[in-house]
Amino acid sequence: MNTRTLTFREKRMLAGCIAVILIACTSLLGSEFLSRRRTLDAKIAALLAEKKDNELWLKDRDFQQKRAAWLDATLPATDSLGRAQGQMLEEVQNIALDRELKVVKTTPNDPTKTGDYQEVSVTLNLYGDQAAMLDWLATLQSPEKFQVVKMLEIEPDSKSKLKTPQCNCNITLARWFKPEDS
């Protein structure tokens, strides 16, 4: 067997190849490490935010329990969402007419059900005296009636020839009820 020793030039080339391989491996490992670290830093930040949020909920626990008890005790129930929607529409129309507001169009919306409540809603288009309209709107949203204004658009009528300002109002009102399983 003939064994030949490497020349100085071959040794340098071998050392250069090994150095390039080591640098490439270090670069790949460093890149992988930094990628995993960024992912873990993002997870840690998300967990810290969740922890902070949970601590806030825990501080607010008594209030939330009182609120849940109040909702269980006072949220109205209905056996028919359609009938409840009709009653709400009739009630809202009567109050609007009592304030001399013209009901231009009414649209009953589809009832919705979630695990926490059932909702009926109606969309109304009204026209009338701006002051009466604003006064009426101020009475609509009520925690006691579990009635909320979901959408509201008011547009002054610039073409009106009346002395008092007139306006058009598009509004969607909703009323909440206990879920069916309660």
C-alpha positions as CSV (number, residue, x, y, z in Angstrom):
1,M,0.0,0.0,0.0
2,N,1.2,3.3,-1.0
3,T,0.2,6.1,1.3
4,R,0.8,9.5,0.1
5,T,0.9,12.6,2.2
6,L,-1.1,15.7,1.2
7,T,0.8,18.6,-0.1
8,F,0.6,22.0,1.6
9,R,-1.8,23.2,-1.1
10,E,-4.1,20.1,-0.7
11,K,-4.1,20.6,3.0
12,R,-5.1,24.2,2.6
13,M,-7.9,23.2,0.2
14,L,-9.1,20.5,2.6
15,A,-9.1,23.0,5.5
16,G,-11.0,25.5,3.3
17,C,-13.6,22.9,2.4
18,I,-14.0,21.9,6.1
19,A,-14.3,25.6,7.0
20,V,-17.0,26.2,4.3
21,I,-18.9,23.1,5.5
22,L,-18.7,24.3,9.1
23,I,-19.8,27.8,8.2
24,A,-22.7,26.5,6.1
25,C,-23.8,24.2,9.0
26,T,-23.4,27.0,11.5
27,S,-25.4,29.3,9.3
28,L,-28.2,26.7,8.8
29,L,-28.3,25.9,12.5
30,G,-28.3,29.6,13.5
31,S,-31.1,30.3,11.0
32,E,-33.2,27.4,12.4
33,F,-32.5,28.5,16.0
34,L,-33.5,32.1,15.3
35,S,-36.7,31.0,13.5
36,R,-37.7,28.8,16.4
37,R,-36.8,31.6,18.9
38,R,-39.0,34.0,17.0
39,T,-41.9,31.5,17.0
40,L,-41.4,30.9,20.7
41,D,-41.1,34.6,21.5
42,A,-44.4,35.2,19.7
43,K,-46.1,32.3,21.7
44,I,-44.7,33.7,24.9
45,A,-46.0,37.2,24.0
46,A,-49.5,35.7,23.2
47,L,-49.5,33.7,26.5
48,L,-48.5,36.8,28.5
49,A,-51.3,38.8,26.9
50,E,-53.7,35.9,27.6
51,K,-52.5,35.8,31.2
52,K,-53.0,39.5,31.6
53,D,-56.5,39.3,30.1
54,N,-57.4,36.4,32.4
55,E,-56.1,38.3,35.4
56,L,-58.4,41.2,34.5
57,W,-61.3,38.8,34.2
58,L,-60.5,37.3,37.6
59,K,-60.4,40.8,39.1
60,D,-63.8,41.5,37.5
61,R,-65.2,38.1,38.5
62,D,-67.7,39.3,41.1
63,F,-69.1,41.9,38.8
64,Q,-69.5,39.4,36.0
65,Q,-71.2,36.9,38.3
66,K,-73.6,39.6,39.4
67,R,-74.3,40.5,35.8
68,A,-74.9,36.8,34.9
69,A,-77.3,36.4,37.8
70,W,-79.1,39.6,36.8
71,L,-79.4,38.4,33.2
72,D,-80.7,35.0,34.3
73,A,-83.3,36.7,36.5
74,T,-84.4,39.5,34.2
75,L,-83.9,38.4,30.6
76,P,-87.4,37.9,29.2
77,A,-88.5,34.6,27.7
78,T,-90.7,34.1,24.7
79,D,-92.5,31.0,23.4
80,S,-92.7,32.4,19.8
81,L,-90.0,34.6,18.2
82,G,-92.4,35.6,15.4
83,R,-95.0,36.8,17.9
84,A,-92.4,38.7,19.9
85,Q,-91.1,40.3,16.7
86,G,-94.7,41.4,15.7
87,Q,-95.3,42.8,19.2
88,M,-92.0,44.8,19.1
89,L,-92.8,46.1,15.6
90,E,-96.3,47.2,16.6
91,E,-95.0,48.8,19.8
92,V,-92.3,50.7,18.0
93,Q,-94.7,51.8,15.2
94,N,-97.3,53.0,17.7
95,I,-94.8,55.1,19.7
96,A,-93.4,56.6,16.4
97,L,-96.9,57.5,15.2
98,D,-97.7,59.0,18.6
99,R,-94.8,61.3,18.1
100,E,-96.1,62.2,14.6
101,L,-93.4,60.4,12.8
102,K,-94.3,58.8,9.4
103,V,-93.4,55.1,9.1
104,V,-92.3,54.8,5.5
105,K,-91.2,51.2,5.4
106,T,-90.8,48.3,7.9
107,T,-88.8,45.1,7.4
108,P,-88.8,42.2,9.8
109,N,-85.4,40.5,10.0
110,D,-84.8,36.9,10.5
111,P,-84.6,35.9,14.2
112,T,-81.2,34.7,15.4
113,K,-80.3,32.3,18.1
114,T,-77.1,32.0,20.0
115,G,-76.2,30.0,23.1
116,D,-76.7,33.1,25.3
117,Y,-79.8,34.7,23.8
118,Q,-82.4,34.8,21.0
119,E,-82.8,37.9,19.1
120,V,-85.7,39.4,17.0
121,S,-85.1,42.6,15.0
122,V,-86.9,45.0,12.7
123,T,-85.6,47.6,10.3
124,L,-87.7,50.8,10.0
125,N,-87.5,53.7,7.6
126,L,-89.1,56.8,9.2
127,Y,-89.6,60.4,8.2
128,G,-90.6,63.4,10.4
129,D,-89.7,66.3,12.6
130,Q,-86.0,66.2,13.5
131,A,-86.5,67.1,17.1
132,A,-89.3,64.6,17.6
133,M,-87.2,61.9,15.8
134,L,-84.2,62.6,18.1
135,D,-86.4,62.6,21.2
136,W,-87.9,59.2,20.1
137,L,-84.5,57.7,19.3
138,A,-83.3,58.6,22.8
139,T,-85.9,56.4,24.4
140,L,-85.3,53.3,22.3
141,Q,-82.2,51.6,23.7
142,S,-83.0,50.2,27.1
143,P,-81.4,47.5,29.3
144,E,-84.7,46.9,31.1
145,K,-86.5,46.0,27.8
146,F,-83.4,44.3,26.4
147,Q,-83.7,46.4,23.3
148,V,-80.8,47.7,21.4
149,V,-80.2,49.9,18.4
150,K,-78.1,47.8,16.0
151,M,-77.9,50.3,13.1
152,L,-78.9,53.9,12.8
153,E,-78.7,56.3,9.9
154,I,-80.1,59.9,10.2
155,E,-80.2,62.2,7.2
156,P,-81.6,65.7,7.3
157,D,-84.1,66.5,4.6
158,S,-82.7,69.6,2.8
159,K,-85.6,69.7,0.4
160,S,-88.3,70.1,3.0
161,K,-90.3,73.3,2.8
162,L,-91.6,73.0,6.4
163,K,-90.5,75.5,9.1
164,T,-89.1,72.8,11.4
165,P,-86.2,70.7,10.2
166,Q,-87.2,67.3,8.9
167,C,-85.1,64.1,8.6
168,N,-85.1,60.6,7.3
169,C,-84.1,57.8,9.7
170,N,-83.2,54.2,8.9
171,I,-82.9,52.1,12.1
172,T,-82.6,48.5,13.0
173,L,-83.9,47.6,16.5
174,A,-83.3,44.3,18.2
175,R,-84.8,42.7,21.3
176,W,-83.2,39.9,23.2
177,F,-84.8,36.9,24.9
178,K,-83.7,33.9,26.9
179,P,-82.4,31.0,24.9
180,E,-84.8,28.1,24.2
181,D,-83.0,25.7,26.6
182,S,-83.4,28.0,29.6
